[in-house]
Amino acid sequence: MKFSVALEGVAIHRQASRARDTQAASDHAGELRLRLFGHMAADDSNGRSYLPRTRKTRALLAILAIASPKPVLRQQLASLLWSRREQEQARGSLRQSVHELQDTLGPAWSYLFITDRHHLSFRGTALEIDAQSLAQPAVISAEILDRFEDVLLEDLNGLDPAFDRWLEDERARFLRVGRTIGESLLAKCEDPVASIDAAEQLLTIDRTHEGAFRTLMRSHAERGDLGAAMASYDRCCGVLAENSDGRPSPETDELIGRIRAQANAARLSNHLQPGHGAAEEPTAYTPRRTGPRRGRSALRLRVAPLRMIGADNDGGLALGLAEEISAGLSRFRWISCVPGSLWPNAAAAGEPPVGAWSALEADLVLDGTIQYGLGRVRIAVRLIDMRADGEIAWAGRFDRPMTDPLSMQDELGATIVAQVDPQLMMHEGRRTAGTRLNDLTAQDLLLQALPAIYRLERSSFVDARRLLESSLRADPASSVAHGWLAYWNLLYIGQGWAPDPTESSAEAARLAERGVMLDPGDARAMTLAGHVRGFLGKHPEEAIALHERAIALNPNLAIAWCFSGLSHVYSGQHNEGLRRIDKARRLSPSDPHVFFFDNSLTIAHLLLGDYANAADAGRRATELNPLFSSAQKTYLAVLGLTDRAGEAAKVLGRLLVLEPGFSVEAAVRRSPFTRPEDLARYADGLRRAGLCERAGPVQVSTPAPEPFRD
């Protein structure tokens, strides 16, 4: 009897509570708006946020919103969000998230959250959910299509394997919706300019859409810009090879054949005109353009078979090594590479076929020689810039003992590829310096920013951000530009220049996640996202998984090995971290980032207690780039632990010029080390070197740039 009375009292209480909530809701004007594309948000018409604190509860809200108004089984929700837990534990975790969601919504909106014993749902007339309006748009327009450029729930990756699979399926579903809308808009275009804009917009949603590439090719050709038409074909080939290991369809190949025939006819016509000069003729690799170059444009690199010196037969090493280099370079998103096997036979021996080179659609050519002697082999390679009358952009020499030819081919190919990528980036950045921004492609803008990022001079570093932002405006779907801008923010924080490190960290995380979502096959974007997650987010285990994926995508990307090693060091796996950082330095010993590699070695040796090697690496890092404040900090800790007071005082002085407000407290707060003993060793070294425990706030002389919103 008492029990039934108690139940009746609970029921009356719930009824009264619901009545109060309903009344509160009726008094609350407006709608609750849920934004699921991009970074998740939930707010009312007054801008008041109702977003849950924990990511799992946000995911619960997102699942219910996408399913709305249909209810979802509790069991299904528990399996999606806590698939690694026992059934009872998962149910308990779900109950906690339900309570958190109810508390977050409060009396104003909790009536929209419907719960019963078996189901949960989120529904009501006062709901505005962006995903639903995009799934079934009332009007098809370019503005609607713009919204598909954001990634669905881009800040909820990695919650649970089952949730990740569900999220991947939902993203694929919305991709199909966006593609259908884009195709319908493209079909309505009647002039080439509108067609180009619509095709580019469709490619930001589906970067492998071959029909959009054909539209670009046809539209550029109709406008008389045959160079842009052929560049669109190159871009199509690169994207298809990277994302589906396929080639363009016969229809696309037939179209480029017609365009190339048209271009050849135009060149022949120019030659026949009286008074025609050679300087007036646009070549295949530098097409004349009717306007500024915008959007994506892969650098066209051709790899020649290496030439033998003093031997008749190399056992196939020349051609095999060219193929190995071509395969390695093709893994880099920004390079369009053609292997040596497609060259004329004359390229395999004798002098370089300059005449053949000039007929190629190439920005640069990589050629080289092979020489044998006394059980050793010497490989000399050089990058030749065809746009600058054959200027040598970079040269390298590699001596190796004669070993198994295939093993030597693999090792040499990996080493050459790892060094070509950063050297080529720096060359391209310098080449376009001084060019008007309006005349640069998105890739040119990005590459122009990189030297300043490596130098770390404060004023030019801030200018580099503007170049990266311009690159993203020109190509909003560039995963590489998102990754580099995320990395810029990471360095901005690491140098102590960010007036609001929390805001810069959030921006770095958003950009990094966006870059990975735009192109999951981009190794550089993947490893940059991992470094942001490991260093700023202090989640080295999550970062390690991203770095492993990046290395699998491109094992010749030296920075991925370095970032991976750092994440292992952060998590306490010092020996494995040291091995990986060493590999990065061996792959690319003259890398523009080598000061970063040396600083990473310093950290690993420091935490292993190997102070002699730590000091050597720290000295190299600070000498190679004295403006890199992280290297000064690590080296200072080593000097403090080895009681080298005189040198420590000099390094401390340089550090405080770079970061006047730096202190032991700030070092501990920023540090990504997960083991207390590692953090204690680092802090102890800084104290013993003379760094103050605490410091007051310091005025920032350079205005903070506005966060970028793409």
WOWO-V662461 format. One record per residue. N is the residue number from 1. SS is DSSP state (H for helix, E for strand, - for the rest). OMEGA is omega as a letter, one per 30 degrees, with the letter a starting at -180 (none if undefined). NEAR is the number of other ideal C-beta (glycine too) atoms within 12 Angstrom. Layout:
{{N/SS/OMEGA/NEAR} {N/SS/OMEGA/NEAR}}
This chain:
{{1/-/a/7} {2/H/a/8} {3/H/a/9} {4/H/l/10} {5/H/l/11} {6/H/l/12} {7/H/l/13} {8/H/l/14} {9/H/l/14} {10/H/l/14} {11/H/l/14} {12/H/l/14} {13/H/a/14} {14/H/l/15} {15/H/a/14} {16/H/l/14} {17/H/l/18} {18/H/l/21} {19/H/l/16} {20/H/l/19} {21/H/a/26} {22/H/l/21} {23/H/l/15} {24/H/l/20} {25/H/a/28} {26/H/l/18} {27/H/a/13} {28/-/a/26} {29/-/l/13} {30/-/a/20} {31/-/l/23} {32/E/a/38} {33/E/l/28} {34/E/l/39} {35/E/a/31} {36/-/l/41} {37/E/a/38} {38/-/l/28} {39/-/a/31} {40/-/l/38} {41/E/l/29} {42/E/a/37} {43/E/l/22} {44/-/a/26} {45/-/l/16} {46/-/a/14} {47/-/l/11} {48/-/a/19} {49/E/l/22} {50/-/a/37} {51/-/l/31} {52/-/a/31} {53/-/a/17} {54/-/a/21} {55/H/a/24} {56/H/l/31} {57/H/l/35} {58/H/l/33} {59/H/l/40} {60/H/l/45} {61/H/a/46} {62/H/l/43} {63/H/a/45} {64/H/a/44} {65/H/a/42} {66/H/l/36} {67/H/a/29} {68/-/g/30} {69/-/a/19} {70/-/l/18} {71/-/l/22} {72/E/l/34} {73/E/l/21} {74/H/a/30} {75/H/l/20} {76/H/l/26} {77/H/l/39} {78/H/l/35} {79/H/a/26} {80/H/a/38} {81/H/a/41} {82/-/a/31} {83/-/a/24} {84/-/a/17} {85/-/l/19} {86/-/a/13} {87/H/a/16} {88/H/l/13} {89/H/l/16} {90/H/l/26} {91/H/l/24} {92/H/l/17} {93/H/l/31} {94/H/l/34} {95/H/l/23} {96/H/l/23} {97/H/l/37} {98/H/l/34} {99/H/a/20} {100/H/a/27} {101/H/l/37} {102/H/l/30} {103/H/a/19} {104/H/a/29} {105/H/l/39} {106/H/a/25} {107/H/a/24} {108/H/a/32} {109/H/a/37} {110/H/l/29} {111/H/l/30} {112/H/a/39} {113/E/a/41} {114/E/a/27} {115/E/l/29} {116/-/a/13} {117/-/a/11} {118/-/a/16} {119/E/l/22} {120/E/l/36} {121/E/a/28} {122/E/a/39} {123/-/l/27} {124/-/a/28} {125/-/a/14} {126/-/a/24} {127/E/l/32} {128/E/a/25} {129/E/a/33} {130/H/a/31} {131/H/a/36} {132/H/l/27} {133/H/l/25} {134/H/a/37} {135/H/l/28} {136/-/a/16} {137/-/l/25} {138/-/a/10} {139/-/l/14} {140/-/a/22} {141/-/l/19} {142/H/l/27} {143/H/l/16} {144/H/a/27} {145/H/l/34} {146/H/a/27} {147/H/l/29} {148/-/l/40} {149/-/l/37} {150/-/a/34} {151/-/l/39} {152/E/l/41} {153/-/a/39} {154/-/a/32} {155/-/a/33} {156/-/l/38} {157/-/l/37} {158/-/l/30} {159/-/a/30} {160/-/a/27} {161/H/a/18} {162/H/l/23} {163/H/l/31} {164/H/l/22} {165/H/l/17} {166/H/a/29} {167/H/l/32} {168/H/l/22} {169/H/l/18} {170/H/l/30} {171/H/l/31} {172/H/l/18} {173/H/l/20} {174/H/l/35} {175/H/l/30} {176/H/l/20} {177/H/a/30} {178/H/l/37} {179/H/l/28} {180/H/l/26} {181/H/l/33} {182/H/l/38} {183/H/l/27} {184/H/l/21} {185/H/a/33} {186/H/a/35} {187/H/a/19} {188/H/a/16} {189/-/a/27} {190/-/l/13} {191/-/a/13} {192/H/a/24} {193/H/l/20} {194/H/l/21} {195/H/l/31} {196/H/l/32} {197/H/a/26} {198/H/l/34} {199/H/l/38} {200/H/l/40} {201/H/l/38} {202/H/a/39} {203/H/l/40} {204/H/l/37} {205/H/l/41} {206/-/a/36} {207/-/l/39} {208/-/a/29} {209/-/a/36} {210/H/l/35} {211/H/l/27} {212/H/l/37} {213/H/l/41} {214/H/l/32} {215/H/l/36} {216/H/a/45} {217/H/a/43} {218/H/a/32} {219/H/l/32} {220/H/l/39} {221/H/l/33} {222/H/l/24} {223/-/l/23} {224/-/a/21} {225/-/a/32} {226/H/l/34} {227/H/l/34} {228/H/l/37} {229/H/l/39} {230/H/l/39} {231/H/l/39} {232/H/l/43} {233/H/l/41} {234/H/l/39} {235/H/l/44} {236/H/l/40} {237/H/a/33} {238/H/a/39} {239/H/a/35} {240/H/l/25} {241/H/a/26} {242/H/a/30} {243/H/a/24} {244/H/a/19} {245/-/a/12} {246/-/l/16} {247/-/l/18} {248/-/a/29} {249/-/l/21} {250/H/l/12} {251/H/l/18} {252/H/l/32} {253/H/l/21} {254/H/l/17} {255/H/a/30} {256/H/l/35} {257/H/l/19} {258/H/a/22} {259/H/l/35} {260/H/l/25} {261/H/l/18} {262/H/l/25} {263/H/l/34} {264/H/l/19} {265/H/l/15} {266/H/l/25} {267/H/l/25} {268/H/l/14} {269/H/l/13} {270/H/a/21} {271/H/a/17} {272/H/a/12} {273/-/l/13} {274/-/l/7} {275/-/a/9} {276/-/l/14} {277/-/a/10} {278/H/a/12} {279/H/a/11} {280/H/a/13} {281/-/l/21} {282/-/l/24} {283/-/a/27} {284/-/a/29} {285/-/l/30} {286/-/a/26} {287/-/l/33} {288/-/a/23} {289/-/a/23} {290/-/a/19} {291/-/a/18} {292/-/l/21} {293/-/a/31} {294/-/l/29} {295/-/a/36} {296/-/l/41} {297/-/a/39} {298/-/l/38} {299/E/a/44} {300/E/a/38} {301/E/l/44} {302/E/a/42} {303/E/a/45} {304/-/l/46} {305/-/a/41} {306/-/a/42} {307/E/l/32} {308/E/l/27} {309/E/l/21} {310/-/l/14} {311/-/a/19} {312/-/a/11} {313/-/a/15} {314/-/a/29} {315/-/l/20} {316/-/a/22} {317/H/a/39} {318/H/a/39} {319/H/a/31} {320/H/l/29} {321/H/l/47} {322/H/l/43} {323/H/l/30} {324/H/l/38} {325/H/a/48} {326/H/l/34} {327/H/a/29} {328/H/a/38} {329/H/l/41} {330/-/l/34} {331/-/l/35} {332/-/a/38} {333/-/a/45} {334/-/a/45} {335/E/l/42} {336/E/a/38} {337/E/l/40} {338/E/a/36} {339/-/a/27} {340/H/a/40} {341/H/a/24} {342/H/l/21} {343/-/l/32} {344/-/a/21} {345/H/a/15} {346/H/a/18} {347/H/a/34} {348/H/a/31} {349/-/l/24} {350/-/a/18} {351/-/l/16} {352/-/a/29} {353/-/a/24} {354/H/l/20} {355/H/l/12} {356/H/a/25} {357/H/a/33} {358/H/l/23} {359/H/a/20} {360/-/l/31} {361/-/a/34} {362/-/l/35} {363/-/l/40} {364/E/l/40} {365/E/l/42} {366/E/l/50} {367/E/a/41} {368/E/a/39} {369/E/l/33} {370/E/a/40} {371/E/l/25} {372/E/l/26} {373/E/l/15} {374/-/l/10} {375/-/l/11} {376/E/l/16} {377/E/l/34} {378/E/l/27} {379/E/l/38} {380/E/a/26} {381/E/l/37} {382/E/l/30} {383/E/a/42} {384/E/a/32} {385/E/a/29} {386/H/l/33} {387/H/a/28} {388/H/l/20} {389/-/l/14} {390/-/l/19} {391/E/l/19} {392/E/a/22} {393/E/a/30} {394/E/l/30} {395/E/l/23} {396/E/l/30} {397/E/a/21} {398/E/l/34} {399/E/a/20} {400/E/l/28} {401/E/l/17} {402/-/l/20} {403/-/l/16} {404/-/a/13} {405/H/a/25} {406/H/l/17} {407/H/l/17} {408/H/l/30} {409/H/l/33} {410/H/a/25} {411/H/l/28} {412/H/l/39} {413/H/l/40} {414/H/a/34} {415/H/a/36} {416/H/a/42} {417/H/a/41} {418/H/a/41} {419/H/a/41} {420/H/a/46} {421/H/a/46} {422/H/l/39} {423/H/l/34} {424/H/l/38} {425/H/a/41} {426/H/l/31} {427/H/a/33} {428/H/l/40} {429/H/l/37} {430/H/a/27} {431/H/a/27} {432/-/l/32} {433/-/a/24} {434/-/l/12} {435/-/l/20} {436/-/a/14} {437/H/a/25} {438/H/a/15} {439/H/a/17} {440/-/l/32} {441/-/l/35} {442/H/l/40} {443/H/l/44} {444/H/a/39} {445/H/l/43} {446/H/a/46} {447/H/l/39} {448/H/a/37} {449/H/a/42} {450/H/l/44} {451/H/l/28} {452/H/l/31} {453/H/l/42} {454/H/a/32} {455/H/a/27} {456/-/l/34} {457/-/a/21} {458/H/a/27} {459/H/l/17} {460/H/l/23} {461/H/l/33} {462/H/l/30} {463/H/l/25} {464/H/l/37} {465/H/a/40} {466/H/l/25} {467/H/l/38} {468/H/l/43} {469/H/l/34} {470/H/l/32} {471/H/l/43} {472/H/l/38} {473/H/l/25} {474/H/a/31} {475/-/a/39} {476/-/a/34} {477/-/a/41} {478/-/l/42} {479/H/a/46} {480/H/a/45} {481/H/l/49} {482/H/a/46} {483/H/a/47} {484/H/l/49} {485/H/l/48} {486/H/l/47} {487/H/l/44} {488/H/l/44} {489/H/l/44} {490/H/l/39} {491/H/l/40} {492/H/l/38} {493/H/a/35} {494/H/l/39} {495/-/a/34} {496/-/a/36} {497/-/a/35} {498/-/l/33} {499/-/l/22} {500/-/a/18} {501/H/a/26} {502/H/l/17} {503/H/l/21} {504/H/l/34} {505/H/l/28} {506/H/l/23} {507/H/l/36} {508/H/a/39} {509/H/a/41} {510/H/a/35} {511/H/a/46} {512/H/l/47} {513/H/a/39} {514/H/l/43} {515/H/l/45} {516/H/a/38} {517/H/l/37} {518/H/a/39} {519/-/a/36} {520/-/l/28} {521/-/a/32} {522/-/a/40} {523/H/a/42} {524/H/l/47} {525/H/a/44} {526/H/a/44} {527/H/l/47} {528/H/l/46} {529/H/l/51} {530/H/a/50} {531/H/l/48} {532/H/a/49} {533/H/a/38} {534/H/a/40} {535/H/a/41} {536/H/a/39} {537/-/a/32} {538/-/l/24} {539/-/a/25} {540/H/a/36} {541/H/l/23} {542/H/a/31} {543/H/a/40} {544/H/a/33} {545/H/l/28} {546/H/l/40} {547/H/l/45} {548/H/l/27} {549/H/l/29} {550/H/a/42} {551/H/l/33} {552/H/l/20} {553/H/a/31} {554/-/a/36} {555/-/l/31} {556/-/a/41} {557/-/a/44} {558/H/a/46} {559/H/l/46} {560/H/l/45} {561/H/l/42} {562/H/l/46} {563/H/l/48} {564/H/l/43} {565/H/l/45} {566/H/a/45} {567/H/l/46} {568/H/l/37} {569/H/l/42} {570/H/a/40} {571/-/l/28} {572/-/l/25} {573/-/a/27} {574/H/a/33} {575/H/l/19} {576/H/l/26} {577/H/l/39} {578/H/l/33} {579/H/a/23} {580/H/l/37} {581/H/l/44} {582/H/l/27} {583/H/l/33} {584/H/a/42} {585/H/l/35} {586/H/l/25} {587/H/a/38} {588/-/a/36} {589/-/l/24} {590/-/a/26} {591/-/l/33} {592/-/a/31} {593/-/a/45} {594/H/l/34} {595/H/l/35} {596/H/l/42} {597/H/a/41} {598/H/l/37} {599/H/l/43} {600/H/l/48} {601/H/l/43} {602/H/a/46} {603/H/a/44} {604/H/l/41} {605/H/l/38} {606/H/a/44} {607/H/l/40} {608/H/a/27} {609/-/l/19} {610/-/a/23} {611/H/a/26} {612/H/l/18} {613/H/l/25} {614/H/a/39} {615/H/l/32} {616/H/a/21} {617/H/l/36} {618/H/l/44} {619/H/l/30} {620/H/a/29} {621/H/a/39} {622/H/l/33} {623/H/a/21} {624/H/l/29} {625/-/a/31} {626/-/l/25} {627/-/a/32} {628/-/a/39} {629/H/l/39} {630/H/l/39} {631/H/l/41} {632/H/a/43} {633/H/a/44} {634/H/l/47} {635/H/l/48} {636/H/l/49} {637/H/l/46} {638/H/a/45} {639/H/l/36} {640/H/a/36} {641/H/l/33} {642/-/l/28} {643/-/l/17} {644/-/a/27} {645/H/a/17} {646/H/l/14} {647/H/l/24} {648/H/a/31} {649/H/l/18} {650/H/a/22} {651/H/l/37} {652/H/l/35} {653/H/l/21} {654/H/a/27} {655/H/a/40} {656/H/l/26} {657/H/l/19} {658/H/a/30} {659/-/a/33} {660/-/a/23} {661/-/a/25} {662/-/a/37} {663/-/l/28} {664/H/l/30} {665/H/l/19} {666/H/l/30} {667/H/l/39} {668/H/a/27} {669/H/a/20} {670/H/a/31} {671/-/l/34} {672/-/a/39} {673/-/a/36} {674/-/a/27} {675/-/l/19} {676/H/a/13} {677/H/l/15} {678/H/l/30} {679/H/a/26} {680/H/a/20} {681/H/l/32} {682/H/a/38} {683/H/a/31} {684/H/l/25} {685/H/l/41} {686/H/l/38} {687/H/a/25} {688/H/l/23} {689/-/l/38} {690/-/l/27} {691/-/a/35} {692/-/l/21} {693/-/a/16} {694/-/l/16} {695/-/l/20} {696/-/l/12} {697/-/a/13} {698/-/l/18} {699/-/l/10} {700/-/a/21} {701/-/a/12} {702/-/l/20} {703/-/l/14} {704/-/l/20} {705/-/l/27} {706/-/l/15} {707/-/a/27} {708/-/l/30} {709/-/l/17} {710/-/none/33}}
